[in-house]
Amino acid sequence: MSDFLNKIKDIILNSLYPENIKCIFCGKDIPPETYICSHCSKMDFFNNDTTRCTICDNPIKEHNIICDNCKRVKRHFTKLTSPFKYKDNVRIAILKFKSDGAKYLAKPFAKFIVERLTQENLDFDYIVPVPSHPKSIKKRGYNPARVLADEISILTDKPVKDILCKVTYTKNQKYLNYNQRQENLNNSITLLDKNIIKDKNILIVDDIITTGATIETCAKLLKSAAKIYGCSIARTII
């Protein structure tokens, strides 16, 4: 019954917000395949500050290369990248995608992610979505990171590998700091097959990056890979 209701919800949402003709952030009419209206394109939604940390992609002061967090904490990933800042209408759109069944947003989100990956010259062999616990998938009907990974796969012609599994239902990380997030995630994710990724470049996909703790947890499990990149729709500016 839940699957049927989710399908009905998708049909209704797609009729209210058809692909390619509504701005993904404000809902205004736009030309096909543009995704963002001229007004929103001028807003401070894009994570394109002149100086950003070369590891976590967080905006930093000019003349710096690495942020204080990445200097202090050992990272198991090579680089993170996110085209948007998690704020205002971007936040609203992502919450629709994550929790309100708006899977149609995955296509435009993936387009902007792939554009950023191309700009950064990040080459990868496999796409690995951050896993959701079965309870979370049952509740919302899908794993947002997996839906996003599928769209990135279409645009890049790189395969998705579901080799990470969420085995523990963890509490919401929203109000936790980096160390608390790491502790919350400890032993919650497991690697199903390490041989697939050996000596390969991996792209981990998540919907939002805050401290990087979730991708860090995944990257530790994928340590047999050659390089590990991470991407998301948006990141919290810290």
Secondary structure in CASP SS format (residue, H / E / C, confidence):
PFRMAT SS
TARGET T0000
AUTHOR 0000-0000-0000
METHOD secondary structure of the structure
MODEL  1
M C 1.00
S H 1.00
D H 1.00
F H 1.00
L H 1.00
N H 1.00
K H 1.00
I H 1.00
K H 1.00
D H 1.00
I H 1.00
I H 1.00
L H 1.00
N H 1.00
S H 1.00
L H 1.00
Y C 1.00
P C 1.00
E C 1.00
N C 1.00
I C 1.00
K E 1.00
C C 1.00
I C 1.00
F C 1.00
C C 1.00
G C 1.00
K C 1.00
D E 1.00
I C 1.00
P C 1.00
P C 1.00
E C 1.00
T C 1.00
Y C 1.00
I C 1.00
C C 1.00
S H 1.00
H H 1.00
C H 1.00
S H 1.00
K C 1.00
M C 1.00
D C 1.00
F C 1.00
F E 1.00
N C 1.00
N C 1.00
D C 1.00
T C 1.00
T C 1.00
R E 1.00
C C 1.00
T C 1.00
I C 1.00
C C 1.00
D C 1.00
N C 1.00
P E 1.00
I C 1.00
K C 1.00
E C 1.00
H C 1.00
N C 1.00
I C 1.00
I C 1.00
C C 1.00
D H 1.00
N H 1.00
C H 1.00
K H 1.00
R H 1.00
V C 1.00
K C 1.00
R C 1.00
H C 1.00
F C 1.00
T C 1.00
K E 1.00
L E 1.00
T E 1.00
S C 1.00
P C 1.00
F E 1.00
K E 1.00
Y C 1.00
K C 1.00
D H 1.00
N H 1.00
V H 1.00
R H 1.00
I H 1.00
A H 1.00
I H 1.00
L H 1.00
K H 1.00
F H 1.00
K H 1.00
S H 1.00
D C 1.00
G C 1.00
A C 1.00
K H 1.00
Y H 1.00
L H 1.00
A H 1.00
K H 1.00
P H 1.00
F H 1.00
A H 1.00
K H 1.00
F H 1.00
I H 1.00
V H 1.00
E H 1.00
R H 1.00
L H 1.00
T H 1.00
Q H 1.00
E C 1.00
N C 1.00
L C 1.00
D C 1.00
F C 1.00
D C 1.00
Y E 1.00
I E 1.00
V E 1.00
P E 1.00
V C 1.00
P C 1.00
S C 1.00
H C 1.00
P H 1.00
K H 1.00
S H 1.00
I H 1.00
K H 1.00
K H 1.00
R H 1.00
G C 1.00
Y C 1.00
N C 1.00
P H 1.00
A H 1.00
R H 1.00
V H 1.00
L H 1.00
A H 1.00
D H 1.00
E H 1.00
I H 1.00
S H 1.00
I H 1.00
L H 1.00
T H 1.00
D C 1.00
K C 1.00
P C 1.00
V E 1.00
K C 1.00
D C 1.00
I C 1.00
L E 1.00
C E 1.00
K E 1.00
V C 1.00
T C 1.00
Y C 1.00
T C 1.00
K C 1.00
N C 1.00
Q C 1.00
K C 1.00
Y C 1.00
L C 1.00
N C 1.00
Y H 1.00
N H 1.00
Q H 1.00
R H 1.00
Q H 1.00
E H 1.00
N H 1.00
L H 1.00
N C 1.00
N C 1.00
S C 1.00
I E 1.00
T E 1.00
L E 1.00
L C 1.00
D C 1.00
K C 1.00
N C 1.00
I C 1.00
I C 1.00
K C 1.00
D C 1.00
K C 1.00
N E 1.00
I E 1.00
L E 1.00
I E 1.00
V E 1.00
D C 1.00
D C 1.00
I E 1.00
I E 1.00
T C 1.00
T C 1.00
G C 1.00
A H 1.00
T H 1.00
I H 1.00
E H 1.00
T H 1.00
C H 1.00
A H 1.00
K H 1.00
L H 1.00
L C 1.00
K C 1.00
S C 1.00
A C 1.00
A C 1.00
K E 1.00
I E 1.00
Y E 1.00
G E 1.00
C E 1.00
S C 1.00
I C 1.00
A E 1.00
R E 1.00
T C 1.00
I C 1.00
I C 1.00
END
